[in-house]
Amino acid sequence: MAQSVSNEALWVKLSEVEQKFDKFLIEQKSIVPTQEPAENKPDFTGVKEELITEINEQTTKLGRHNDSHFEAHRQNFQVLIDNSVKILNIVSRIRKQQKETVESQGKEKEACFDFYFFKVRKTSFAITALALLVLILTLFCMKQQNDYSLLLEECYRQSVEIREIRIELDSAKHVTKQPVFPSKTKN
C-alpha cells in the first residue's frame, strides 16, 4: 500500500536535505586544495549516493501524494461535468415548457369567439350547448314520464269503471233471470 504523506512533512524533509547539501557544499569550499596526498581527501561519493537515494525516495513520495490529488481532482471534474449535464437538461426542459406555453397562448386566442362586449371560449360554448341539450332531454323525459303516469291513471280509472259496469250488468242479468211477474202459487 502506498503511504500518504502530507505536503508539510515532505517540505520539512526537503529542507533537511537542502541543509545537508548546503553543509556539504560549505565543507567542500572550505577545504583548501593543497598538495596533500590523495589519501587525505574526503570521500563524498557515499554521501552523494545517500543524498541521491534520499531525494529519489522523497520525490516518489511526493509523486504518490500528487497522484492522489490528481485522482481527487479528476473525480471532482467528473462530478462537475455530471452536474453541468443535469443543469443543461433542466434548462432545456424549462425552455421547452416556455415554448409550449407561448404556443398555447397563441392557440388560446384562436380558441375564442370575439363578441362585441365579451369573449367566449369555444370550449365553454360547446360545454354550454351540451348542457342545454342535456337539460332539454331531461325535461322531455320528465314530460314523457308525466304523460305516461296520466295515461296509466286514466287506464286505472277506466278499469275501475269497467268493473263497476260489469257488476251492474251481472246484477242486471241476475235480476232478469227472475221472472218479471211472480207466479201465483196455489196455497
C-alpha positions as CSV (number, residue, x, y, z in Angstrom):
1,M,0.0,0.0,0.0
2,A,1.1,3.5,-0.8
3,Q,1.8,5.6,2.2
4,S,0.2,9.1,2.2
5,V,2.5,11.8,3.4
6,S,1.4,15.4,3.9
7,N,2.9,18.3,2.0
8,E,4.3,19.8,5.2
9,A,6.3,16.6,6.0
10,L,7.7,16.5,2.5
11,W,8.8,20.1,2.6
12,V,10.4,19.5,6.0
13,K,12.3,16.6,4.6
14,L,13.3,18.5,1.6
15,S,14.5,21.5,3.7
16,E,16.6,19.0,5.8
17,V,18.1,17.5,2.7
18,E,18.8,21.1,1.4
19,Q,20.5,22.0,4.7
20,K,22.7,18.8,4.5
21,F,23.5,19.6,0.9
22,D,24.4,23.2,1.8
23,K,26.6,22.0,4.7
24,F,28.5,19.7,2.4
25,L,29.0,22.5,-0.1
26,I,30.4,24.7,2.6
27,E,32.7,22.0,3.7
28,Q,33.8,21.4,0.2
29,K,34.6,25.1,-0.4
30,S,36.4,25.4,3.0
31,I,38.8,22.7,2.1
32,V,41.7,24.4,0.5
33,P,43.4,22.5,-2.2
34,T,46.8,21.7,-1.0
35,Q,49.5,19.4,-2.1
36,E,48.4,16.7,0.2
37,P,48.4,13.2,-0.7
38,A,45.2,11.8,-2.3
39,E,44.5,9.8,0.8
40,N,43.6,12.8,2.9
41,K,40.8,14.0,0.5
42,P,37.4,13.3,1.9
43,D,35.3,10.8,0.0
44,F,31.9,12.3,-0.9
45,T,30.7,9.5,-3.2
46,G,29.0,7.7,-0.3
47,V,27.3,10.8,0.9
48,K,26.4,11.7,-2.7
49,E,24.8,8.3,-3.2
50,E,22.9,8.7,0.1
51,L,21.7,12.1,-0.9
52,I,20.6,10.9,-4.3
53,T,18.7,7.9,-2.8
54,E,17.1,10.3,-0.2
55,I,16.0,12.7,-3.0
56,N,14.6,9.8,-5.1
57,E,12.6,8.5,-2.1
58,Q,11.2,11.9,-1.3
59,T,10.2,12.6,-5.0
60,T,8.4,9.2,-5.2
61,K,6.5,10.0,-2.0
62,L,5.7,13.5,-3.4
63,G,4.7,11.8,-6.7
64,R,2.3,9.4,-4.9
65,H,0.8,12.3,-3.0
66,N,0.3,14.3,-6.2
67,D,-1.2,11.2,-7.9
68,S,-3.8,11.0,-5.1
69,H,-4.5,14.7,-5.6
70,F,-4.8,14.2,-9.3
71,E,-7.3,11.4,-8.8
72,A,-9.4,13.6,-6.4
73,H,-9.3,16.4,-9.0
74,R,-10.4,14.0,-11.7
75,Q,-13.3,12.8,-9.7
76,N,-14.3,16.4,-8.8
77,F,-14.2,17.3,-12.5
78,Q,-16.4,14.2,-13.3
79,V,-18.9,15.3,-10.7
80,L,-18.8,18.9,-12.1
81,I,-19.4,17.6,-15.7
82,D,-22.3,15.4,-14.5
83,N,-23.9,18.3,-12.6
84,S,-23.5,20.5,-15.7
85,V,-25.2,17.9,-17.9
86,K,-28.1,17.7,-15.4
87,I,-28.4,21.5,-15.3
88,L,-28.5,21.6,-19.1
89,N,-31.2,19.0,-19.2
90,I,-33.3,21.0,-16.7
91,V,-32.8,24.2,-18.6
92,S,-33.8,22.6,-21.9
93,R,-37.0,21.2,-20.2
94,I,-37.8,24.7,-18.9
95,R,-37.3,26.3,-22.3
96,K,-39.5,23.6,-23.9
97,Q,-42.2,24.3,-21.4
98,Q,-41.9,28.1,-22.1
99,K,-42.3,27.5,-25.8
100,E,-45.3,25.3,-25.2
101,T,-46.9,28.0,-23.0
102,V,-46.3,30.6,-25.7
103,E,-47.8,28.4,-28.3
104,S,-50.8,27.5,-26.1
105,Q,-51.4,31.3,-25.5
106,G,-51.4,31.8,-29.3
107,K,-53.8,28.9,-29.7
108,E,-56.0,30.3,-26.9
109,K,-56.5,33.5,-28.9
110,E,-57.7,31.3,-31.8
111,A,-60.0,29.3,-29.5
112,C,-62.3,32.2,-28.6
113,F,-65.4,33.8,-30.1
114,D,-64.9,37.5,-30.0
115,F,-68.3,39.2,-29.5
116,Y,-68.8,42.9,-29.3
117,F,-68.7,43.2,-25.5
118,F,-67.1,39.9,-24.4
119,K,-65.1,36.9,-25.5
120,V,-66.2,33.3,-25.1
121,R,-64.0,30.3,-25.4
122,K,-65.1,27.8,-28.0
123,T,-64.9,25.0,-25.5
124,S,-67.1,26.9,-23.0
125,F,-69.6,27.5,-25.7
126,A,-69.6,23.8,-26.6
127,I,-70.0,22.8,-23.0
128,T,-72.9,25.2,-22.6
129,A,-74.6,23.9,-25.7
130,L,-74.2,20.3,-24.5
131,A,-75.5,21.2,-21.0
132,L,-78.6,22.8,-22.6
133,L,-79.1,19.7,-24.7
134,V,-79.0,17.5,-21.6
135,L,-81.4,19.9,-19.9
136,I,-83.9,19.7,-22.8
137,L,-83.6,15.9,-23.0
138,T,-84.2,15.7,-19.2
139,L,-87.3,17.9,-19.5
140,F,-88.5,15.9,-22.4
141,C,-88.1,12.6,-20.4
142,M,-89.9,14.1,-17.5
143,K,-92.8,15.2,-19.7
144,Q,-92.9,11.7,-21.2
145,Q,-93.0,10.2,-17.7
146,N,-95.7,12.6,-16.6
147,D,-97.8,11.7,-19.7
148,Y,-97.3,8.0,-19.0
149,S,-98.4,8.4,-15.4
150,L,-101.5,10.3,-16.6
151,L,-102.3,7.6,-19.1
152,L,-101.8,4.9,-16.5
153,E,-104.1,6.7,-14.1
154,E,-106.7,7.1,-16.8
155,C,-106.4,3.4,-17.7
156,Y,-106.8,2.5,-14.0
157,R,-110.0,4.7,-13.8
158,Q,-111.3,3.0,-16.9
159,S,-110.6,-0.4,-15.5
160,V,-112.4,0.6,-12.3
161,E,-115.4,1.8,-14.3
162,I,-115.4,-1.3,-16.4
163,R,-115.6,-3.4,-13.2
164,E,-118.4,-1.3,-11.9
165,I,-120.3,-1.7,-15.2
166,R,-119.7,-5.5,-15.2
167,I,-121.0,-5.7,-11.7
168,E,-124.1,-3.7,-12.7
169,L,-124.5,-5.9,-15.8
170,D,-124.1,-9.1,-13.7
171,S,-126.7,-7.8,-11.3
172,A,-129.0,-6.8,-14.1
173,K,-128.6,-10.3,-15.6
174,H,-129.4,-11.8,-12.3
175,V,-132.5,-9.6,-12.0
176,T,-133.6,-10.5,-15.4
177,K,-133.4,-14.2,-14.8
178,Q,-136.0,-13.8,-12.1
179,P,-139.5,-13.7,-13.6
180,V,-140.9,-10.3,-14.0
181,F,-144.3,-11.5,-12.9
182,P,-144.2,-13.7,-9.9
183,S,-146.0,-16.8,-10.5
184,K,-149.0,-17.5,-8.3
185,T,-148.7,-20.5,-6.4
186,K,-151.6,-22.4,-5.1
187,N,-151.7,-22.3,-1.4
